Amino acid sequence: MAVLTATCLCFTDILISLLPIVTRIPLMENRLWNAGYIKVMVANFTLSFAFYLLAPLLPLYLGETFSAGKDTIGLVLSGYAITALLVRPFSGYLADSFPRKKILVISLFLYFIFFGGYLVAGSLTLFAIIRTVHGGPFGAATVANTTMAIDVLPSSRRTEGIGLYGISNNIATAIAPSIGLYVYSATGNFEILFWIAMVVALVGLVADSTIKVKSRQLLHDKKALSWDRFFLLKGWAIGVCAAVFGLCYGVLSNFLAIYSKEEMGITGGTGLFFMLFALGLMLSRILGVKSLREGRILGNATQGVIFASAGYILFVACPNVVGYYGAPLLIGWGNGHFWPAFQNMIINVARKDERGTANSTLLTSWDLGIGLGILMGGMLTEHIGYRFAFWTVAAIHLAGAAFCFFKTRPLYLSQVKGDTV
């Protein structure tokens, strides 16, 4: 126990030592890496790191601690995603209607404090309630933090800043599960993981709470509530694209392991698959910044959609090592290009007081697509088998690409009238 305590305290000391760094960064006007942008990047990293640190281990925790069965585990863990999905449209409206920093700090504080709930949950029912409610501040914080990133960026650097913003999330997603598994294998203690997640979330809270933001005009529309308050109707076509591509990724990510094992005889390559996907995603974002800086947003979107479509086709058309490990690089590269482009596009068609709604629209559409993909993937694999299911996914992605080219692109150009910044 002394070793566990010392390890936890050491990790905590390291993270706490970072707080002065992220809270005392000098302000740099008209620069991409200004104080506010660095802080929202830190917060974005901590949001994802704290989540993915626990994600692969919670099923094991529920099984060992509460003797929960597989169906019960799935039900308990699904509540988090459902709550986040339901909260996001409302959080976008709140971020536009009230002081954005206040909404962000409250969301991050609740996100931080709920990790403490895992430590005191003495029953499966209580844990399920805490876990389900915890999805709310996560959904709200992701929307508010993304919107804050846009606010703190100089307008001249906004497109490339949005493109780079997701790298912090990509890094956290890539390393957090491995760190969580390593800590558990070394200690065999779940409580230390909950403490680490809580401390990491605290770092993000402190970083964002010290951001200096200019006052802005709040949304004080006296009209009755309408869909446009919670879903950016002007960005509906971009939302459709995000939902369709999210559906395809939902099928792939959730049924990859069993397809690899039963159809291809690959039992240990799933981790490498997602590592290559993350590598393609990060390289794409870094190398795609130049074209975003030059205002070629639609070019980024087009290239991304084409590469991702090629990746899905390669995956199912070449059921061998080349296809299996080449596909994630292409899909990651494609996603790393079209996602920042979609973010810029939906922000560009929104007013300044609709940025929160714009971000929540895009994130909700993607999450909805992921959920539909999981549901549809189960039905497809059950009735037509894995191979035809993935061919169907490739066809759906191509249909989404066609919609992007022939509907979303011209509609966007008519809305921004050639202004891509």
C-alpha positions as CSV (number, residue, x, y, z in Angstrom):
1,M,0.0,0.0,0.0
2,A,2.9,2.3,0.7
3,V,4.2,1.8,-2.8
4,L,0.8,2.6,-4.3
5,T,0.5,5.8,-2.2
6,A,4.0,6.9,-3.2
7,T,3.4,6.2,-6.9
8,C,0.1,8.2,-6.8
9,L,1.7,11.1,-4.9
10,C,4.7,11.1,-7.4
11,F,2.4,11.3,-10.4
12,T,0.3,13.9,-8.7
13,D,3.4,16.0,-7.9
14,I,4.4,15.9,-11.6
15,L,1.0,17.1,-12.8
16,I,0.7,19.8,-10.1
17,S,4.1,21.1,-11.1
18,L,2.7,21.8,-14.6
19,L,0.1,24.1,-13.2
20,P,2.4,27.2,-13.0
21,I,3.5,26.6,-16.5
22,V,0.0,26.5,-18.0
23,T,-1.3,29.4,-15.8
24,R,1.6,31.9,-16.3
25,I,2.1,31.7,-20.1
26,P,2.4,35.3,-21.4
27,L,-0.2,36.6,-23.8
28,M,1.0,36.8,-27.4
29,E,-1.3,38.9,-29.6
30,N,-2.0,37.6,-33.1
31,R,0.1,34.4,-32.6
32,L,-1.3,31.0,-33.0
33,W,0.3,29.6,-29.8
34,N,-0.9,32.3,-27.5
35,A,-1.6,31.8,-23.8
36,G,-5.3,31.0,-24.2
37,Y,-4.9,28.6,-27.0
38,I,-2.2,26.6,-25.2
39,K,-4.4,26.4,-22.1
40,V,-7.4,25.1,-24.1
41,M,-5.1,22.6,-25.7
42,V,-4.0,21.4,-22.3
43,A,-7.6,21.2,-21.1
44,N,-8.6,19.2,-24.3
45,F,-5.7,16.8,-23.6
46,T,-6.7,16.3,-20.0
47,L,-10.4,15.7,-20.9
48,S,-9.5,12.9,-23.3
49,F,-6.7,11.5,-21.2
50,A,-8.8,11.1,-18.1
51,F,-11.6,9.4,-20.0
52,Y,-9.4,7.0,-22.0
53,L,-7.2,6.2,-19.0
54,L,-10.2,4.3,-17.5
55,A,-12.2,3.3,-20.6
56,P,-10.4,-0.1,-21.3
57,L,-10.4,-1.0,-17.6
58,L,-13.9,-0.2,-16.4
59,P,-15.4,-3.4,-17.7
60,L,-12.8,-5.3,-15.7
61,Y,-13.4,-3.2,-12.7
62,L,-17.2,-3.8,-12.8
63,G,-16.7,-7.5,-13.2
64,E,-14.2,-7.9,-10.4
65,T,-15.6,-5.4,-7.9
66,F,-19.4,-5.9,-8.4
67,S,-19.5,-9.3,-10.2
68,A,-21.4,-7.7,-13.1
69,G,-22.2,-9.7,-16.2
70,K,-21.4,-8.7,-19.7
71,D,-24.9,-7.4,-20.4
72,T,-24.9,-5.3,-17.2
73,I,-21.5,-3.9,-17.9
74,G,-22.6,-2.8,-21.4
75,L,-25.7,-1.2,-20.0
76,V,-23.8,0.7,-17.2
77,L,-21.1,2.0,-19.5
78,S,-23.5,3.0,-22.3
79,G,-25.1,5.5,-20.0
80,Y,-22.1,7.8,-20.2
81,A,-22.2,8.1,-24.0
82,I,-26.0,8.5,-24.1
83,T,-25.9,11.4,-21.5
84,A,-23.1,13.1,-23.4
85,L,-25.0,12.9,-26.6
86,L,-28.2,14.3,-25.0
87,V,-26.4,17.1,-23.3
88,R,-24.3,18.4,-26.2
89,P,-27.1,20.3,-28.1
90,F,-28.1,22.1,-24.9
91,S,-24.5,22.9,-23.9
92,G,-24.0,24.6,-27.2
93,Y,-27.0,26.9,-26.6
94,L,-25.8,27.6,-23.0
95,A,-22.3,28.4,-24.3
96,D,-23.8,31.0,-26.7
97,S,-26.4,32.4,-24.2
98,F,-24.2,32.8,-21.1
99,P,-20.6,33.7,-20.4
100,R,-18.7,31.0,-22.1
101,K,-15.9,30.8,-19.7
102,K,-18.3,30.3,-16.8
103,I,-20.1,27.4,-18.6
104,L,-16.7,25.9,-19.4
105,V,-15.3,26.1,-15.8
106,I,-18.5,24.7,-14.3
107,S,-18.5,21.8,-16.7
108,L,-14.8,21.0,-16.0
109,F,-15.4,21.3,-12.3
110,L,-18.2,18.7,-12.4
111,Y,-16.2,16.5,-14.7
112,F,-13.3,16.6,-12.2
113,I,-15.5,16.0,-9.1
114,F,-17.4,13.0,-10.5
115,F,-14.1,11.0,-10.7
116,G,-14.2,11.2,-6.9
117,G,-17.6,9.6,-7.0
118,Y,-16.1,6.4,-8.4
119,L,-14.0,6.2,-5.3
120,V,-16.9,6.2,-3.0
121,A,-19.4,4.2,-5.0
122,G,-20.1,1.2,-2.9
123,S,-22.7,-0.5,-5.1
124,L,-23.2,-1.2,-8.7
125,T,-26.3,0.9,-8.8
126,L,-24.6,3.9,-7.3
127,F,-21.6,3.5,-9.7
128,A,-24.0,3.3,-12.7
129,I,-25.8,6.5,-11.6
130,I,-22.5,8.3,-11.2
131,R,-21.1,7.1,-14.4
132,T,-24.2,8.0,-16.4
133,V,-24.4,11.5,-14.9
134,H,-20.7,12.0,-15.5
135,G,-21.3,11.9,-19.3
136,G,-23.2,15.2,-18.9
137,P,-20.2,17.5,-17.9
138,F,-18.0,15.6,-20.4
139,G,-20.3,16.4,-23.3
140,A,-20.7,20.0,-22.1
141,A,-17.0,20.5,-21.5
142,T,-16.0,19.2,-25.0
143,V,-18.4,21.7,-26.7
144,A,-17.5,24.6,-24.5
145,N,-13.7,24.0,-24.7
146,T,-13.8,23.7,-28.5
147,T,-15.7,26.9,-28.7
148,M,-13.3,28.6,-26.3
149,A,-10.4,27.6,-28.6
150,I,-12.1,29.4,-31.4
151,D,-12.6,32.5,-29.3
152,V,-9.0,32.8,-28.2
153,L,-7.5,32.3,-31.6
154,P,-6.7,35.4,-33.7
155,S,-9.1,35.5,-36.7
156,S,-6.1,35.3,-39.1
157,R,-4.9,32.0,-37.5
158,R,-8.3,30.4,-36.8
159,T,-8.4,27.9,-39.6
160,E,-5.0,26.4,-38.8
161,G,-5.6,26.6,-35.1
162,I,-8.8,24.5,-35.4
163,G,-6.8,22.0,-37.5
164,L,-4.2,21.6,-34.8
165,Y,-6.6,21.7,-31.9
166,G,-7.5,18.0,-32.2
167,I,-3.9,16.8,-32.0
168,S,-4.1,17.1,-28.2
169,N,-7.0,14.8,-28.2
170,N,-5.3,12.4,-30.6
171,I,-2.2,12.1,-28.4
172,A,-4.3,11.5,-25.3
173,T,-6.4,8.9,-27.1
174,A,-3.2,7.1,-28.3
175,I,-1.3,7.0,-25.0
176,A,-3.9,7.0,-22.2
177,P,-5.2,3.4,-22.6
178,S,-1.7,2.0,-22.6
179,I,-0.7,4.0,-19.5
180,G,-3.9,2.9,-17.7
181,L,-3.2,-0.7,-18.5
182,Y,0.4,-0.4,-17.5
183,V,-0.5,1.2,-14.1
184,Y,-3.1,-1.5,-13.4
185,S,-0.7,-4.3,-14.4
186,A,2.0,-2.8,-12.1
187,T,-0.3,-2.1,-9.1
188,G,-3.4,-4.2,-9.5
189,N,-5.3,-1.3,-7.9
190,F,-8.2,0.6,-9.5
191,E,-8.4,3.3,-6.9
192,I,-5.0,4.7,-8.0
193,L,-6.3,5.0,-11.6
194,F,-9.4,7.0,-10.3
195,W,-7.0,9.3,-8.4
196,I,-4.8,9.8,-11.5
197,A,-7.8,10.6,-13.6
198,M,-9.1,13.0,-11.0
199,V,-5.7,14.9,-10.8
200,V,-5.4,15.1,-14.6
201,A,-8.9,16.5,-14.8
202,L,-7.9,19.1,-12.1
203,V,-5.0,20.2,-14.3
204,G,-7.4,20.9,-17.2
205,L,-9.8,22.8,-14.8
206,V,-7.0,25.0,-13.5
207,A,-5.7,25.7,-17.0
208,D,-9.0,26.8,-18.4
209,S,-10.0,28.8,-15.3
210,T,-7.0,31.1,-15.8
211,I,-7.8,32.0,-19.5
212,K,-8.4,35.7,-20.1
213,V,-11.2,36.3,-22.5
214,K,-12.7,39.5,-23.9
215,S,-16.3,40.3,-23.2
216,R,-18.6,39.3,-26.0
217,Q,-22.2,40.0,-26.9
218,L,-24.5,37.3,-25.5
219,L,-27.4,35.7,-27.3
220,H,-30.5,37.4,-25.9
221,D,-33.0,36.4,-28.5
222,K,-36.6,36.8,-27.2
223,K,-38.1,34.4,-29.7
224,A,-39.6,31.2,-28.6
225,L,-37.3,28.2,-28.4
226,S,-36.7,26.5,-31.7
227,W,-34.6,23.8,-33.2
228,D,-32.1,26.5,-34.4
229,R,-31.2,27.2,-30.8
230,F,-29.9,23.6,-30.4
231,F,-29.0,22.5,-33.9
232,L,-27.4,24.9,-36.4
233,L,-29.8,24.5,-39.3
234,K,-27.5,26.4,-41.7
235,G,-24.9,23.6,-41.1
236,W,-27.3,20.7,-41.7
237,A,-25.4,19.3,-44.7
238,I,-22.1,19.4,-42.8
239,G,-23.9,17.5,-40.0
240,V,-25.1,14.9,-42.4
241,C,-21.6,14.3,-43.6
242,A,-20.3,14.0,-40.1
243,A,-23.1,11.5,-39.2
244,V,-22.5,9.3,-42.2
245,F,-18.7,9.2,-41.8
246,G,-19.2,8.6,-38.0
247,L,-21.5,5.7,-38.8
248,C,-18.8,4.1,-40.9
249,Y,-16.2,4.5,-38.2
250,G,-18.6,3.2,-35.6
251,V,-19.0,-0.1,-37.5
252,L,-15.3,-0.4,-38.1
253,S,-14.0,0.4,-34.6
254,N,-16.5,-1.8,-32.8
255,F,-16.4,-4.9,-35.0
256,L,-12.8,-4.8,-36.0
257,A,-11.5,-7.1,-33.3
258,I,-14.0,-9.9,-33.9
259,Y,-13.7,-9.6,-37.7
260,S,-10.0,-9.8,-37.5
261,K,-10.1,-12.9,-35.4
262,E,-12.9,-14.8,-37.1
263,E,-12.4,-13.8,-40.8
264,M,-8.7,-13.1,-41.0
265,G,-7.1,-15.1,-38.2
266,I,-5.5,-11.9,-36.7
267,T,-5.7,-12.0,-32.9
268,G,-3.1,-9.5,-31.8
269,G,-3.1,-6.8,-34.4
270,T,-6.0,-4.7,-33.3
271,G,-3.8,-2.4,-31.1
272,L,-1.4,-1.8,-34.0
273,F,-4.4,-1.0,-36.3
274,F,-5.6,1.8,-34.0
275,M,-2.0,3.0,-33.5
276,L,-1.6,3.4,-37.2
277,F,-4.9,5.1,-37.4
278,A,-3.8,7.6,-34.7
279,L,-0.5,8.1,-36.5
280,G,-2.2,8.9,-39.8
281,L,-4.6,11.2,-38.0
282,M,-1.9,13.2,-36.3
283,L,0.4,13.5,-39.4
284,S,-2.6,14.5,-41.4
285,R,-3.5,17.3,-39.0
286,I,0.1,18.6,-38.8
287,L,0.8,18.5,-42.6
288,G,-2.7,19.8,-43.4
289,V,-2.2,23.0,-41.5
290,K,-0.5,24.7,-44.4
291,S,-3.5,24.4,-46.7
292,L,-5.9,25.5,-44.0
293,R,-3.7,28.6,-43.4
294,E,-4.0,29.4,-47.1
295,G,-7.8,29.1,-46.9
296,R,-8.1,25.9,-48.8
297,I,-10.7,24.4,-46.5
298,L,-12.8,22.7,-49.1
299,G,-9.6,21.2,-50.6
300,N,-8.8,19.7,-47.3
301,A,-12.3,18.3,-47.0
302,T,-12.2,16.8,-50.5
303,Q,-8.8,15.2,-50.0
304,G,-9.8,13.8,-46.6
305,V,-13.1,12.3,-47.9
306,I,-11.3,10.6,-50.8
307,F,-8.5,9.1,-48.7
308,A,-10.9,7.8,-46.1
309,S,-13.1,6.2,-48.8
310,A,-10.1,4.6,-50.3
311,G,-9.1,3.3,-46.9
312,Y,-12.5,1.6,-46.3
313,I,-12.4,0.0,-49.7
314,L,-8.8,-1.2,-49.2
315,F,-9.7,-2.7,-45.9
316,V,-12.4,-5.0,-47.3
317,A,-11.1,-5.5,-50.8
318,C,-7.7,-6.7,-49.6
319,P,-8.2,-9.1,-46.7
320,N,-4.5,-9.5,-46.0
321,V,-1.8,-7.8,-44.0
322,V,-1.3,-5.0,-46.6
323,G,-5.0,-4.1,-46.6
324,Y,-5.4,-4.6,-42.8
325,Y,-2.5,-2.3,-41.9
326,G,-2.7,0.1,-44.9
327,A,-6.3,0.9,-44.4
328,P,-6.0,2.6,-40.9
329,L,-3.3,4.9,-42.3
330,L,-5.5,6.0,-45.2
331,I,-8.6,6.4,-43.0
332,G,-6.7,8.2,-40.3
333,W,-5.2,10.6,-42.9
334,G,-8.6,11.2,-44.4
335,N,-10.2,11.9,-41.0
336,G,-7.4,14.2,-40.1
337,H,-8.1,16.3,-43.2
338,F,-11.9,16.4,-43.4
339,W,-12.7,16.8,-39.7
340,P,-10.8,20.1,-39.2
341,A,-12.3,21.2,-42.5
342,F,-15.8,20.4,-41.3
343,Q,-15.1,22.3,-38.1
344,N,-14.0,25.4,-40.0
345,M,-16.9,25.1,-42.4
346,I,-19.6,25.0,-39.7
347,I,-18.0,27.8,-37.8
348,N,-17.9,29.9,-40.9
349,V,-21.6,29.5,-41.7
350,A,-22.5,30.4,-38.1
351,R,-22.7,33.8,-36.5
352,K,-20.3,34.7,-33.7
353,D,-23.0,34.1,-31.1
354,E,-23.8,30.7,-32.6
355,R,-20.3,29.1,-32.3
356,G,-21.3,26.9,-29.4
357,T,-24.4,25.6,-31.3
358,A,-22.2,25.0,-34.3
359,N,-19.7,22.9,-32.4
360,S,-22.4,21.0,-30.6
361,T,-24.1,20.3,-34.0
362,L,-21.0,18.8,-35.4
363,L,-20.1,16.7,-32.3
364,T,-23.6,15.5,-31.9
365,S,-23.9,14.5,-35.5
366,W,-20.7,12.5,-35.2
367,D,-21.8,10.8,-32.0
368,L,-25.2,10.0,-33.5
369,G,-23.4,8.4,-36.5
370,I,-21.2,6.4,-34.2
371,G,-24.2,5.1,-32.3
372,L,-26.1,4.2,-35.4
373,G,-23.0,2.5,-36.7
374,I,-22.8,0.3,-33.7
375,L,-26.5,-0.6,-34.0
376,M,-26.4,-1.2,-37.7
377,G,-23.1,-3.1,-37.6
378,G,-24.7,-5.6,-35.2
379,M,-27.6,-6.2,-37.5
380,L,-25.5,-6.4,-40.7
381,T,-23.0,-8.8,-39.3
382,E,-25.7,-11.0,-38.0
383,H,-27.6,-11.2,-41.3
384,I,-25.1,-10.9,-44.1
385,G,-21.7,-11.6,-42.4
386,Y,-18.7,-9.4,-41.6
387,R,-17.3,-9.2,-45.1
388,F,-20.5,-8.0,-46.8
389,A,-21.1,-5.7,-43.8
390,F,-17.8,-3.9,-44.4
391,W,-18.6,-3.7,-48.1
392,T,-21.8,-2.0,-47.2
393,V,-19.9,0.4,-45.0
394,A,-17.5,1.2,-47.8
395,A,-20.5,1.9,-50.1
396,I,-22.1,4.2,-47.5
397,H,-18.9,6.1,-47.1
398,L,-18.8,6.6,-50.9
399,A,-22.4,7.8,-50.8
400,G,-21.4,10.2,-48.1
401,A,-18.5,11.4,-50.2
402,A,-20.9,12.0,-53.2
403,F,-23.2,14.0,-50.9
404,C,-20.3,16.0,-49.7
405,F,-19.2,16.9,-53.2
406,F,-22.5,17.5,-54.8
407,K,-24.6,19.0,-52.0
408,T,-22.5,20.1,-49.0
409,R,-19.8,21.8,-51.1
410,P,-22.0,24.0,-53.3
411,L,-24.3,24.8,-50.3
412,Y,-21.3,26.0,-48.3
413,L,-20.0,28.1,-51.1
414,S,-23.4,29.8,-51.5
415,Q,-23.5,30.6,-47.7
416,V,-20.0,32.0,-47.3
417,K,-19.8,33.7,-50.7
418,G,-16.2,32.7,-51.3
419,D,-15.0,33.8,-47.8
420,T,-13.2,30.7,-46.4
421,V,-11.8,32.3,-43.2
